């Protein structure tokens, strides 16, 4: 038996491993001892170091520090969270993306999901440091308070400071991150890249058009203003990555629909606007993706075959993790053949000692510890056996009989799972817990499962026959262990440090290196596997880094004009344009995937381009942080190898989109200031004497819009749209007119604002119709609308005119939402509306012909 020694002030007490936390302190820190890790040593190490005790006291040995080995403090039964977070910290693709894209991940901290993403970004930087700044990594224990607070705000179940299920928390975190970082991308990347840019809008400035047209030097270039190219990525990844070398597999066929949609949630029809060159009536097909789905999401096929007629029904299901059973064997806990998923309720998940249960929980916990101390079981299962049991055919009969689509009746059927698309990181959850009637009657399946520390997990036999089985080999790099029973226990995690090739044990704030034998003796609960690259892989990320450094060496000389063919121009005296014939740029997002994933997918430069095929961003720093310079030859080879694009030989901003972003941010800033000033809970004064009712759905959309951070890129523009009060009406008589629905309730269905606030909202967003009442009730007396009661701050802006458009009009919905901040387009629209109004007057028989109409 292995023992752990705790040094108490009153003497030495030896306890079996796993029993130190039994006591009052366990209720505060997951039954873990509150003593410092400096007081916890193994008896064997202590005895071996005894002869040198005097020298150690006189000259303490320097502690060896391993980058990434950062403990997490227990904040009150949070070992379930700490163990899962440590596994995420060692998920190379995820943590590297967060550290290199902090400006995207942590851009919006006004929502709990945004704060969770920002807190995880800080956690990853604490482990590994900021990109290119290894010295920023910390090595002392860290309290993940921001992560816990954000999780508790998102799900009150985790706010009770009781032990929860680590697997449920991990799945919850991944779901939240996916929703926060999701974005729409083209479903058909090759077709999108080959399309032409959107043509200039009617009424656009000829000066603007000629300026951007003169900057075009080829079909693959972008136009507009640029940022200093040599500052791109300077210092990023300048040293070798601490997670080890990862090479690439066999190239992906460019344009393959299966490959492009492997990590997507679904293909949807997007109404956000047509892709370049497409018809407005047929929006392009898009898919939803995020870094979480790109790393963790796979697809499985559920096949049900009727045993009577042989008809087979196939359903494709996405997954972030696989919950697999443990093959049946005699168990002391009496869990039967297999465990079940722990319930999302805190009562149905493994809880720590001190959360309830008294002496019964204590006996269960001691029984679990004793089983852990016995040693490895000669009949222990392998992880591959668990996956095989999950994928083996299951007979559906009796009450579970299958409703056959062909037989039109219930038939006995055979159901089985196959894996269609395997993820880059495969998360396997072992069903160890069964909660039939709560945690008092629940059980834990403690059957040993061998931890495959060096073995390869080959899933070739489970891959669906319709797809290739290439790349179905995985290597374990982290796992969560649950010690104890269902009623009480403790979570710790083990991770493999790729560069050091060592296993590290994380027990809350206590961190230590461990041997392979110790890892094999653990009782795994949630396991993380990284896909193994193919032997005939494409050039490694080391080759790309070397090429990137050569490109960085070449770019600074552009300022001095030392390269032939270099062009340096001053645009508006403030923005510079730098062009090098041998340098191109690839998306940093794709660069991270290339250096961390076996199948990085097509180059996604298109994600950063606006419909005019230029950079749709206003911030120079944003442009610098989102691209990596490489040689033009390598960029051409990568596009040929992986597809995607387009090839960017310069970074230039779209001035039209910049105008839109400026107008959008300006309106939101002025709007928020005015609403905060004039919004009141009572009538009277400058706000008017009547209430204007607004549908609550639009109000909630407006709140999200006005509280969002300042927009940097055009694709983040999300206006609330026109005020939609039509939802407050209904038609009681199918043949009669629409009337206000009197059954709607205040706050649940509508909100009330005064006349000034209504005028501001209506001017900036349009829509309606106005619903004016004496009191905050739809059944109150209807009042005639007072018209626009604009505040003095807006009325004075009507006299401020620039380029033919007043400052008041520049805040209106027609200028911002319809004309996208384009002055010429707005003036052309005004002329068109005036002509249309004159024609309407001409159609009236009694009206005289207008001279102005003749002039137009």
N, C-alpha and C positions, 0 to 999 in steps of 0.2 A: 504494500500500500504506500501511496505517496502522501506525505504530510506537509502541512504548511505551518509555520511557526509564527506566532504573534508575540511580540515583546511588550508585556504589560509592565507598569511601574512596580507592581507587587511581585513580579517574578515571571517565569517562563511557563506558558501554557501551550500544549500541542493539541491541535484539533485536526481531524481528517479534512482533506481538501473538500470544500463545499459546505462545511458546517460552521465556518467562522461567523456567519451573519445571523445565526439563530439567536434572537434576543431582542430587546426593545429597540435597539438602533436600526434593526432591519426595517421597521415600519417607516423610517425616514429615508432610507437610501436603498430600497430594494434588497433587504436583509443582508446587505454588504456591510462589513465592518467599517466604522467611521475612522479608524486609525489611518495614519498616513502610510502611503505605500513604502516609505523608507523603513517602516517597522515590520514589513512583511518580507520574509526571506525563506527560501527553501532550506530544510534542515541539512540537506547534502551540501549545498553551497556554503552554508555557515560552518559546517565541520571542516570543509576543505580549506576555508580561508582562516581557520583558527590559528595555525602556526604563524601567520603573517599579521596577526591582529595589531601588534605594536607598531609595525611599519605603516599599516594602513591608517592608524590614528595619527601618526606624526606627519604623514604625507598622503592625503586623500587622493585616491585614483581619479583621474579625469573621466567623467561619465561619457560614454559613447552615445552620440546623438544621431538618430536616423531621421532623415527628412520624411515627413508624413506621419511619424509616430507621435500623434498628439492625442492625449487622453481627453475625455469629456466628463465633466463633473456631473454627478447625480443630483438632480434638482428636486428629488422627492419621488421615488418609484419611477424613475425615467430610464432605467437600464434598457427597457424595451426600445426606447427611442435612440439611445446612444449606440446600441449595437447595430441598428439598421443604418444610422448615419455614417458609421465607420465604413460600412460596405459601400455606401454611395461615394464616400471620399476616395475610395480606391477603384471606383469605376472610371477608367481612364478617359473615355470619350465624354462622359458627362461632366466631370470636374474640369477638364481642360476647356470645354466649350464655355462653361460658366466663367472661368477665369479670363478667357480671351474676349468675352462678349459681355462684360459687366455693364457697358453702356446700353445694352439692349435688355439684358436679363433684369437689371435693377433700375430700369428707367421709370417705373410707375410703382411707387410705394404708398399710394393712396388706398389700395385694396389689400385685404389679408393675403391673397395669393401673390400679389406683387411683393409684399413684405416677406413672405416665405421664400420667394426666389432670391431676394436681396440677402436674406439671412444665410441661405445656403451658399451664396456666392462668397460671403465673408468667411464662412466655415471652410470652404475649399481653399481660399487664399491663406487661411490660417495654417492649413496643412502643407500646402505646396508653394505658397508665395505668389506674388503677382507675376504676370508674364514678363520674362526677362529680368526679374528681380528676385533671385533665389534667396537673398538675404532677408526678404520680408516675411518668410515663413517663420512660424513660432513653434516652440517645442514644449512649452509648459502646458498644464491642463487648461482647458477652455470650457467655459460655461455657455452652452447653446441656449441662452435664455430667449433670444429673438426668435429662434426656430420654434421653440416650445410655445411661445406666446402666439405666434401666427397660427400654429396648428390648433391651439385651443380656441382661437377665434373662429376658425373655419369649421371645427367639429367639437361641440361641447362634451362629447364622450371622453375626449382626452384632457378635459379640464378638471377632472375629479381627483387627480394625483393618486390614482390607483394603477396597479400594473395592468397593462393592456397587451394585446397580441402584436408582436413585432411585425409579423407579415401583413396584418391589416393596416398598420401604420405606414409601412413601405408602399403598399398599393395606394393608399390615400395620398401620400406625398407625390407619387408619380402622376396620379390622376390630376391633382391640382397644378403641378408644373406643366403638364401637357395642355391644360386649358389656358394657362397663363401665357405660354410661349407658342401656342398654335398659330399657324398662318396658312393662307391659301397659296398653293403653287399650281402651275399648269399640270394637268394630267398628261398631256402630250408635249413633253419638253422639246423634242426636235422640231415639231411643227411650229411651236411658239417662237423658237429662236430664228427660224427661217423667215418669219413673217416680216413685213415692212413696218416702219414706224407709223404712228398715227399722223395723218396729215394735219397741217396747220389749220386752226379754226378760222372761219370767216371773220374778217375784221381784225385779224392780228396785225401787229405793227410790221410794216415792210422793213423797217430798220432792224427790228428784232429778228425777223426771218432771214434777212441777208447776213446779219452778223453770225447767226448760228450756222447758216449754210456755208459761209466762207471758212468755217472751222473744220468742216468735214474733209477728210483726206482719203476716205475709203469706206467701203460698205460695212466694215467692222468697227469703225471708230464711233465715238460719241462726241456730241457737241456741247458747247457751253463754257462755263468758267471752271478752272481746275484748282487743285490744291497742290502744295509742294510735294512732288512725288517722292523725293528722296527721304522724306520723314516717315514714309509708310513703314510700319512694322519695325522700325529701328529699335534694336534691343530685344525684340520678342523672340523667344526661343533661341537666343544666341548660344546658349549652352545646351549640352545634350540633355534630353528630357529624362527626368528621374524615373519614369515608369518603364523604361527599357525600349528596345528596338521593336518596331512592328512593321512588317512588310505587307505588300499588297498581293491579292490573289490574281487569278486569271481575269483578264479584262471583261467588263460587262458589255453586252451587245447594246450599242447606242440605239435608243428608241424602243427598247423592249418594254411593252406595256406591263408585263408581270414584274419586271425589275423595278420600273419606275413607281409602281403602286404597292411594292412590298411593304413599305413602312407607312403607308397611308391609312387613315381611318376609313375613308370611304371616298368615292368620287361623287361630287355634288355639282350642281349647276349653280354657278355664281352669278349673282345679279349686280355685282359691284361695278361692272363696266366691261366693255369688250376688250379683248386682247388686241395688240397691235395688228391692224390689217383685217380684223374680223368684222362681220356685220353686226350692228347694234342689236338686231332682232334675234341673233343666235349667240348668246353669251358662251364663252369657251368653257369647257369642262375643267374643273379644278379638283384638287384633293387637299385634304387637311393633313398637315404634318407639323412636327416639332422635334426638337432634339431628343425628347423623351421617347417618342414613337420611333425615331430613327435608331435609337440605341436598344430599346427594350421590346418593341412591339414585333410580334410574329403573327402568323396566321395558321390556324388549324382547320381541318375539314372534318365535320361530323357526318358520317355516312350511315344511313339506315337502309338496310336491304330487306325487303319483304321475303319471307321464307316460302310464301305461297306462289307468287308470280315472278319473283326475282327483280321487281322494280327497285331501283336504288335512288334515294333522295340525298343530295349533297348540300350541306350548308357550310359556308366559310365564316369562321368566327375569329376576330382579332383577340390577342391576349398579351398582357404584360408579364404574366408569370404563369407557370403550370403547377397546379395543385395536384400532386400525384399521391396515390395511396402507398402504404408500406405492405409488402407481401405478408400473408398471414404466417404466424408462428406463435408458440406459447409465450405469453407475457404475464408478468406479475400484476400489472395494473388492470388486467381484464378488459382490455379495449376491444377484443374481438379480432376480426380479420384485418381491419384497417381503421384508422382514425378518420375524423371528419373535420371539415373546416371549422375553425373557431368562430363563434358567433361574433357579430359586431358589437354586441352588448358587453359591457365591462364584467358582468356577472358570468358570462359564458366564455371568457378568455382567461388565459393563465394569469393568476394574480400573485402578488408577492406576499410573503409572510408578514402579518400585521394588518392585512386588509380584511380579515374576518375568518371565522372557521374554528378558532380555538385549538384545542389539543388534537382534534381530528386532522386539521391541516398540518400540524406539526408532525404527526405520524406519517402522513402521506409524503411530506417533504423529506423526512429522514429515510423513508423507504426508497425514494428516488435517488438520494445521495448514495446510499449503500449500493444501489445497483450500478451507479456510475463508478464506484470504487472497485467493483469486482473485476473489471477488466473487459477485454474484448470477447465477444461471443463467437465461437467457431462457426455458428450458423448465421452470422450477420449478413444482411442483404447488401447488395450493391445499389448505387443510384440508378444504374441502367435497369436493374430489376424493377425498381419502382416505376420508371417510365414505361417499361414493357407491360406492367400490369395496368397502367393507365390506358395504354393503346390496345390492349387485347379486346377481342370481340365480347360484347355483352348481349345476353338474350333478353329481349323484351317480350314478356308474355303475361297473361293474367290481366291484372289491373293496369299494367304498364304496356299493354299491347299497342302496337303502332297502327295509326289510322292511315292505311295505304291509299295513296292518291289514285292508283290504277284500279284496285279492287273495290274502292269506295266503301270499305268496311274495316273493322279492326282485325289485324292479323299478327301472328307471331313474327318477330323481326329480329335482325341482328344489327347491333350498333357498334361502331368502332370509330376511333379517332386516328387521323394521320396528320402529319405536319407538312403544311404547304410552303410556308415561308419562314425560315428560321431567323431569329433576331441576331444582332451582333452580340448582345449580352443575354444569355439565357438564365432566367431566374426560376429556380425550382423550389417549390414549397412542399415539404413533406407533411402529410396529414397525420399529425401526431395527437391531436386533441379531438375528443368526442364529447359533446355537451347535450345529452338527451333531455335532461330535466334541470339544467342549471349546473353551476360549478360544484355543488355539493355531491351530485350524483354523476358528474362527468368523470371521464377517465383520460389517461394519457397513454399512448402507445409508445413504450420505451424500448421497443425492439431495436437493437443496434443496426445502424446503417454505416457501412464503411465510407470514410471520407476519402475520395480519390485525389490525394495530394499530387501524385505524379502521373496517374493513369489518365488516358485520353477518354473522354466521353463521346463515343461514336453513335450518332443518332441516324445513321444511314438507313437502317431497317425500318424506321418509323416515318420516313419521308414519303409524301404522297406520290404515287406513280406518275402523276401528270406533270411533275416538275423534276428538275435535275437534283440529284443528291449530293452534288459537289458542295464542299464547305459545311459539312455536317459534323465536324469534329470540334470539340470544346475542351478547354482547360479550366479547372477550378482556380479562382483567385480570391474568393472571400466567402464566408458563410457565418450565419448566426446560430449559436447554440443555446438551447434552453435547458437549464439544470433544475431538477426538482420535479414536482408533479403539477397537475392542473390547478390544484388549490393554492399552491405557493411555489415560487421558484425564482430564478434569476436568469438574465440574458447576458451573454458575453459574445464577442465576435472574434474571428480569426481572419487575417488578411495576409496575402502573399505580396511582399515588396518585390516588384519585378526586377528592379535594378540590383538590389542586394541579394535577391533570390533567397529570402528568409521569410519565415512565417512569424507574424506578430500577433500577440494576444492583447485584446482591448477589454479590460474589465472596468468600465466606467473611466475614472481618471487614472487607473493603474495600467501601465503599458509595459510589456516585457517581450523579449524574443523567446520563442519556444521551439522545441525540436519537432521533427516530423512525427515521431512516435506520440508525442502529446497531442498533436493535431489529429492523428488517426484515431485516438481514443475518445475524441469528442463526440457528442451526440448532436449531429447537425439537425437544423430545423428549416432554415432558408439558405439556399446555396446559390452562388453567382458564378456563372461560367462565361469565359471569353472565347469567342470563336477563334480557331487556330487558322492562320493564313495557309494558303496552299504552297506547295514547294516551288512550283514554277510561278512565283508571284512577280508582279510588276516591280519597278524600281522602288526601293524603300524610301521612307521619309528622310533618311539621312541624305540621300541623293538630292531630294527636293530642297532640304535645308542648305546644302552646299550651293545649289543653283541660286537659291534666294539670296544668299550672302554675296554671290558674284553680281547679281542684279543690283543689290544695294550699293556695292562698290562703284557701279557704273553710273547710277543716278545722280550722285552729288556733283559730278563733272558737268552736268547739264547747265548748272548755274553759270559756269565760266565759259560755256560754249566750246568745250574742247572736242566734242564728238562731231564728226561729219554728219550732216543731215539733221542736226538738232535744231529745233525751232523754239525760240523764246519770244513770247509776245506779251504785252501788257494789255489787259482787258479792263476798261474803266479805271485804270490806274491803281487798282487794288488787287485784282485776281490775276494770277500768273498761270501760264499754260506751259507744261513741260512735256516734250515728246522725245522719245528715244526709239530708234528703229529696232533695237534688239531687246527691248523690255516690254513685257505685258503684265497684266494683273489678273489674279484669280481671287475669288471670294475667300475671305478668312474662314467663313463657315465651312466651305468645302475643304480648305486646307486642314482644319481640325479633323474633319472626317477622314481625310486622306492619311493623316498621321496616327489615327487611333482605330480605324475600322478596316475590316478586310474588304468590304465592298462600299466604297465612299459614294457611289452613285454618280450621276452626271454633274458636271461643273455648274454651279448655280449662280453665275454672275447675273443672270436675268432677274433674280430676286431683288436686286438693288437698283434696277432700272425702272424709270417711269415709262408711261405709254409712248413717250417720244424717244425712247431708247437712250436716254441720258440718265445720269445719277439724279434720282428724285429726292435730294436732300439739300438742306440749307446750311448745315454745319460742316465746316472743313474738317474738324476733328472726327466727325462721324465717318466721313469718306476715308480718312487716314486709317481708322481703326478697323475698317471692314474689308480691306483688300491687302493682298500680299504680292509683292513684285517678284516675277520670275523671268527667265529668258523667254523670248518670243518663240524660239524653237521648241522649248520644253512645253510651253503652253499649247502650241499647235499639236504636239504629240499627245498631251493629256486629253485635249478635246477629241482627238481621233480615237483615243483609247477608251474614254469613259463617256463621251457624248456631252451634251449640254453646251454651254457658252452664254453669250457670244464672246469672242476674243476682244479684250479691251486693251488697246495700246496707249490710252490716255484716260485720265480721270477728269471728267468735266461735268459740271452741274447743269441741270436744265433750268434756265432762267425763268421760263414760264411757270414751272412747278414751284420755284422759289417764290415767285410773286403770290402764288396761291397760298403757300404756307405762311407767308408774312401776313396776308389778309386774314387768314383763318385764326392765327394766334392773336392778332390785334383785336379782332372782334370778340374773341373769348375773354381777353383781358379786360376790355371795356365793359363787356356784358356782366362779368362777375362783380366788378366794382360797383356798377349801377344797381344791380339786384341787391347786393349786400346793403347798400345805402337806403334804398326806397322800399324794400320789402317789409311790411308791417303786419302785425296780427290784428290790428284794429283799423277801422275806417276813419275818415276825416283828415283834414290837413291837405298837404300836396298830393297825397295818394288818391284822393277822390272819395266819393260817398257810396260807391257800389262795388260789389264783388264780381270778378270775372272768373268763371269756372273753366278749369283745364283738365283734360283727361290724365289720370295718374300714370298711365303707361308712358306717355310722352314726357311727363315731369321726371320720371325716373331715368329715362334716356338722357334728358337734358342735364340732370345732376351728374351722371357719369361723364358726360361730355365736358361740362364746365370744370369739373374737379380733376380731370386728367392732366398729366404734365404737358408742358409745351411741346408741340409737334416738331420733330426734326426731319422726318422723311414723309413723303407725300402719301404713302400707303397707310400711315397711321391716322390720317384725317378721317374722323368719324363724327360728322355733324348729326344732331338729333332729327333733322328733317323738319318739314312743315308741321305746325301744330295740328294735331289730329283729333279735333273735338267731334268728328262724325260718329265716333264710337259711343258718345253719350246719347245718341238718338236711337229710336227704334220705330217700327211701323206697326202699331197695333192692328190696323186694318190693312190687309194686303193691297187694297185698292186706294187707300187713303194716303195722306201725306205723312212724312216723318215728323215725330214729336220727341221732345226730351223725355228720356226714361225716368220716371219718378222714383223707381225702386233702387237706384244707384246710391251708394253711401259715400259720405265724406271720408277722405284719407284712403279708403280702400279702392274707390273708383275715380275720384276726382279730387282736386285741390282748388283753393281759392286764392286769387291774387288781386291787388288793387289796380286802379286804372293805369298808373304810371308803369308798374311792372308789366302789365299786359301790353302796353304800347311798346315797351322796349323789346319784349319777346316777339311780338307780332312784326315789328320792323326788322328784326334780325333773323327771323326764321319763317315768317309768313304763315300761311295756313288759316285755320279757324274752323267753323265760324265763331264769332264772339257770342258767349252766353253770359248775359249780364243779369244779376239778381240783387235784390235788396239785402238778402241774408245768404249765408252759406248753406243753401238747400236748393235742390232742383224744383221743389214744390213751392218755393218762395215766389213773390211777385216778380214778373219779368219786367226789366227796365230797358229802355232804349239805350243802346251803346253811346258812350260819350265821345266816341271817335278817338283819334290819337292824342294822348296827353303826354307828349314827350318831355322829359326833364330838360332843364336849361343846358346841361352839359351836351346834350345831343342837338338841341335846336341851334346852338351857337356854331356847331360844326357844319351847318348847312351853308354858311357863307365862306367856308374854307374850301377853295376849289384848286385842284391840281390835275393838270392834263385833261381838263374838261369834266372831271368827276369830283363831286363834293365829298368831304370827309364823312358826311352823314350817309351818302349813298355807298361809300366804301365799307360801311358796317352792315349794310343790308344783305338779305339773303340772295337777292338777284346777283349782286356783285361777287359774293363769296361762294355761294353754293352752285349757282348756275353758270356764271362766267369764269369761275375759278381765279378771281383776282386779275383777270385780263382787262385792262382799261379799254383797248380798242374793241374787244368783243362786247363789252358792256355798252359802249356808245353806239355800236351798230345795232344792238338789241333795242336800245331806246328809240332809235330812228325807225326800226321795223315796227315797234309797238305804236309809235305815233302815226305811221302810215296806216296801220290796221285800224286804229281808232278813227282816222279820217274816213276810211272806206265805210266803216259802220255808220258814220253820220251821213254819208252819201246815200246809203240804202234807205234812209228815212224819207218818205215822200214829201213831207212838209218842210224839210230842212233845205236851206239854200246851199249851193255848191261853195265849198270853202276855198278861198284863194290859196291857203296853205296847202290844201290837198292838191290843187293844180300844180303848185310849185314842185311838190314831191312826185 
